[in-house]
Amino acid sequence: MNSSNVNVSNSNTLTPAITVSGNIFMANGVRWSPKGVCYQPTDNVDPLSDDNLAAITELLNPDTQYGLLNLGINCIRVYQVDPTASHDKVMDLLSKNGIYVLVGTVNSTTAIPSNTTSLPATTVARVKAVADAFHKYENVLGFSVSNELLDSNDQTNYGLVGIVKQLKQALQSHMKAHSYRAIPIGCCTRDDPSFTFPATQAYVCGTAEQRMDFIGYNCYRWIVDNGASPPAGALNAYYALYHHFKDFPVPVMLTEIGAQCVNGRGWSQIPYIFGQQDVSSTPPHSKSANMADAISGCFAFQYYQHTNNFGLVEPNHSLNPSPVTTSNGVNGAGGYLALQKAYNAITAFSGNASGAPDIQCSSLTGNPYAGNSSSGGLATAITVTLTNDISNPVRKITFNYSLQAQPSANDWITAVTIEPNGEAQQFTFPQGTQAISMVYEASSQWYQGCQLRGANLLSIKNGDTIHGQWIEPNGNGTCTVD
C-alpha cells in the first residue's frame, strides 16, 4: 500500500477503512502502517476545513515540488480540528490521493488538565463532537484523545492514565450507540522511558474495551547527522523501543520523530522503523530485531516550519512552498528531500504481528499499570543472565538488588561482581525483589550506572539478559533487557 502520486475518482480504492488486528493496522486484509507527517499550519486552527481546499489542492498537486503528495506520505497527523466546520471536500481530496488522517480530538481549552482528578464534561463533549463530524470519512486512521498529558516524573500523575482510559471508553460507547464505524481510539505520549514506559503499559492493560486501541509515542531519540552512519547508541535506543513494545496487544506508532542535528536531518531512521534494516542492542553482547514487529510506522515532525525549527518547508503557507535549507545556522536542516527519498523506498510493510495476549492490570505502589505483583516486587524468583558493555577505565562492575521499594544505601544486596567486559554470569533474583541496580568503580570512586524499577523491572522474564551500560565519563547509562 505504498502512497502513489495519483488522483482517482474512487476514493475507497486508496483508503479502505483501517482496522486493528493485534498489534498491527490492516487495510483490506493487508498490513498497513503510516508513512506520515505532522500537519498543523497554525496552532488551534483547523487545517482540514473546506476553507483550506485551495491550499490542500495545491499541496496534493504533483507539480508542487515540495508539497505533501510528493513527500511520499500516506497519512497526516493533525492536532486540532473544528467539529462545527465542513470537511467533506478536503477529506475527499485526501482520500482520492491515498492519504489518511490521524485526528486530534481536543484543543488547548478542552484537553484533560494535568492537575485534574476526574474527567471533565467539556472534554467528553468535545471528543464526541469531533467523532460526530469525522466518523463518516473512511480515511480517518484514528482519534487521538490526548497528547503528552504526562509530562513529568511525578508518580502521582499516573492517575491521569485512568482518566484518559475513561475518555476512550466514553467515546467508544458514543460511537457504538450511533452505529459509527469502529474507528481506533488512542493517545500520544512523550518519550520519557522511566515515566512513560510504565504509563504506556497502563494505557494498554485490560480488556479491548478498557484499553487504548493504539499508542502514539513521540520520539526524538534518533540523533544522527545528515549523511552520517547511525552509531551503536542510536541503534540501541531504537532497540530499547522495540524491546519495550514488542509484546503490546495494540499497535504502537511513533507519532513524532525527527530530532534536530548539527548537519541537518537525514531521516536515516526510516529504514529501521519499517523493518528494511534491523536495529540492535549495544555490542559486544548485541542482539538484532526487526523494529516493524513492534512499531507500526511514524510521523515526521513537522511539515511547516515554526519557531521550534522542526519544519520541512518554510511557513509562508504559499501555494508553492520552499524547503527549509537552513535553521539556526544548520544547512539542510529540514531534510525534505531526504525524507522523500526514504519514504518512497518503503513500498510494502514488513514485520510480524505479535499475537500478544491481553495485559492484566494490577496495582503497583498505587499506580494502575501492569505488573506481576501488586506489591511492586517480583511475584516469583527469576533467573537471568547479567553482563556488561563497559570497558576501562572502569575497574569493577557490581549488580545489586533490593527488597525495598525505596532502598537506602544499606538496603542493597550484592548479586554478582563482573570485570569490565567480563564473562556473563547467571543470577536468580528472589521473589519480592523491587529494584535492580548496576554500579561501577572508576578512578577509585563508585558511580550509579543504571536501575530497573517498576514496570521495567516487572517486564523481566526467566532467561532474559540484563546488559549494564554507562555514558562516559561518569554519567548514568541504561540497563537494557533482552
HELIX and SHEET records of a PDB file:
HELIX    1   1 SER A   11  THR A   13  5                                   3    
HELIX    2   2 ASP A   50  ASN A   52  5                                   3    
HELIX    3   3 LEU A   53  LEU A   59  1                                   7    
HELIX    4   4 LEU A   69  LEU A   71  5                                   3    
HELIX    5   5 ASP A   88  LYS A   96  1                                   9    
HELIX    6   6 ALA A  121  PHE A  134  1                                  14    
HELIX    7   7 GLN A  155  TYR A  158  5                                   4    
HELIX    8   8 GLY A  159  ALA A  177  1                                  19    
HELIX    9   9 PRO A  193  VAL A  204  1                                  12    
HELIX   10  10 ALA A  232  PHE A  245  1                                  14    
HELIX   11  11 ILE A  270  ILE A  273  1                                   4    
HELIX   12  12 MET A  291  ASP A  293  5                                   3    
HELIX   13  13 TYR A  336  ASN A  344  1                                   9    
HELIX   14  14 ALA A  409  ASP A  411  5                                   3    
HELIX   15  15 GLY A  454  LEU A  458  1                                   5    
SHEET    1   A 3 ILE A  18  SER A  21  0                                        
SHEET    2   A 3 ILE A  24  ALA A  27 -1                                        
SHEET    3   A 3 VAL A  30  TRP A  32 -1                                        
SHEET    1   B 9 LYS A  35  CYS A  38  0                                        
SHEET    2   B 9 CYS A  75  VAL A  78  1                                        
SHEET    3   B 9 TYR A 100  GLY A 104  1                                        
SHEET    4   B 9 VAL A 140  ASN A 147  1                                        
SHEET    5   B 9 ILE A 185  ARG A 190  1                                        
SHEET    6   B 9 PHE A 214  ASN A 218  1                                        
SHEET    7   B 9 VAL A 252  ILE A 257  1                                        
SHEET    8   B 9 CYS A 298  ALA A 300  1                                        
SHEET    9   B 9 LYS A  35  CYS A  38  1                                        
SHEET    1   C 2 VAL A 279  SER A 280  0                                        
SHEET    2   C 2 SER A 288  ALA A 289 -1                                        
SHEET    1   D 2 THR A 326  SER A 327  0                                        
SHEET    2   D 2 VAL A 330  ASN A 331 -1                                        
SHEET    1   E 4 GLN A 425  PHE A 429  0                                        
SHEET    2   E 4 ILE A 382  ASN A 388 -1                                        
SHEET    3   E 4 THR A 465  GLY A 468  1                                        
SHEET    4   E 4 THR A 480  VAL A 481 -1                                        
SHEET    1   F 4 ILE A 413  ILE A 418  0                                        
SHEET    2   F 4 VAL A 394  SER A 402 -1                                        
SHEET    3   F 4 ALA A 435  ALA A 442 -1                                        
SHEET    4   F 4 GLN A 445  ARG A 453 -1                                        
END                                                                             
